[in-house]
Amino acid sequence: LLGGAKQVVEKMNGVIPNSAKVLQSIKGIGPYTAGAIASIAFGEKAPIVDGNVTRVLSRMRCLGGSVTVAAHKNLVWE
């Protein structure tokens, strides 16, 4: 958190980016957190995929395999 805050201050002039894509460039912010920040703070329609969403979408789309495998997670995020 501290590293990300320093990055925003030093490289972004203290301005928090307003898009999920750019938020992910900040140290410590991954896709889930970036999506949450962008959608709640800036009104961006950004995906937020957690374990429950992954399981539900996997069942709805009949995706086989383990939901813990990176390739499976990436498919659900797409």
C-alpha positions in Angstrom: 0.0 0.0 0.0 2.8 2.4 0.9 4.7 1.6 -2.3 1.6 2.2 -4.4 0.9 5.5 -2.6 4.5 6.7 -3.2 4.2 5.7 -6.9 1.0 7.8 -7.2 2.6 10.8 -5.5 6.0 10.6 -7.3 5.0 9.5 -10.8 1.4 10.6 -11.2 1.5 14.0 -9.4 -0.7 12.7 -6.6 -3.6 12.1 -9.0 -5.2 8.6 -8.7 -6.0 7.2 -12.2 -9.6 6.9 -13.0 -9.5 3.7 -15.2 -9.1 0.1 -14.2 -6.4 -0.4 -16.8 -4.2 2.4 -15.5 -4.9 1.6 -11.9 -3.4 -1.8 -12.4 -0.1 -0.2 -13.1 0.1 0.9 -9.5 2.1 -1.4 -7.2 -0.1 -3.6 -5.2 -3.3 -3.1 -7.3 -4.5 -6.1 -9.2 -7.4 -6.6 -11.6 -10.0 -7.0 -8.8 -9.0 -4.0 -6.8 -8.6 -1.9 -9.9 -12.1 -2.8 -11.1 -13.6 -2.1 -7.7 -11.9 1.3 -7.4 -12.7 2.3 -11.0 -16.4 1.3 -10.7 -17.1 2.7 -7.3 -15.0 5.9 -7.3 -15.2 6.8 -11.0 -18.3 5.1 -12.3 -16.4 3.0 -14.9 -18.1 -0.2 -15.9 -15.2 -2.5 -14.9 -15.3 -6.2 -14.1 -14.8 -7.5 -10.6 -14.3 -11.3 -10.6 -13.8 -13.1 -7.4 -13.9 -16.8 -6.6 -17.7 -17.0 -6.4 -18.1 -15.2 -9.7 -15.6 -17.6 -11.3 -17.4 -20.6 -10.0 -20.8 -19.3 -11.2 -19.7 -18.3 -14.6 -17.8 -21.6 -15.0 -21.0 -23.5 -14.3 -23.1 -21.3 -16.5 -20.7 -21.7 -19.5 -19.9 -25.4 -18.8 -16.2 -24.6 -18.4 -14.3 -27.7 -17.3 -11.2 -27.7 -15.2 -10.1 -26.2 -11.9 -11.1 -22.7 -11.1 -7.8 -22.2 -9.4 -5.8 -22.7 -12.6 -4.5 -19.4 -14.1 -5.7 -20.2 -17.6 -9.2 -20.8 -16.3 -9.2 -17.6 -14.3 -8.0 -15.6 -17.3 -10.8 -17.1 -19.5 -13.5 -16.0 -17.0 -12.0 -12.5 -16.7 -12.2 -12.2 -20.5 
